[in-house]
């Protein structure tokens, strides 16, 4: 869980908005699976 939370911060540092959006989608998918 910590690993997933770290990803957006690293990408935010790089300023890569496109990658940030992709990670955000992966995060949502991850949490959705976890909830189910």
C-alpha positions as CSV (number, residue, x, y, z in Angstrom):
1,X,0.0,0.0,0.0
2,X,2.9,2.4,0.8
3,X,4.5,1.6,-2.5
4,X,1.3,2.7,-4.3
5,X,1.2,5.9,-2.3
6,X,4.9,6.7,-3.1
7,X,4.4,6.4,-6.9
8,X,2.4,9.6,-7.3
9,X,4.9,11.6,-5.3
10,X,7.8,10.5,-7.4
11,X,5.9,11.3,-10.6
12,X,4.8,14.6,-9.2
13,X,8.5,15.5,-8.6
14,X,9.2,14.7,-12.2
15,X,6.3,16.9,-13.3
16,X,5.1,14.3,-15.7
17,X,1.3,14.9,-15.7
18,X,0.6,12.1,-18.2
19,X,2.3,9.5,-16.0
20,X,0.6,11.0,-12.9
21,X,-2.8,10.4,-14.6
22,X,-1.9,6.9,-15.5
23,X,-0.8,6.1,-12.0
24,X,-3.9,7.6,-10.6
25,X,-6.0,5.3,-12.7
26,X,-3.9,2.3,-11.6
27,X,-4.4,3.4,-8.0
28,X,-8.2,3.5,-8.4
29,X,-8.2,0.1,-10.0
30,X,-6.0,-1.2,-7.2
31,X,-8.2,0.1,-4.4
32,X,-11.4,-1.1,-6.3
33,X,-10.0,-4.6,-6.4
34,X,-9.0,-4.4,-2.7
35,X,-12.5,-3.2,-1.8
36,X,-14.2,-6.0,-3.7
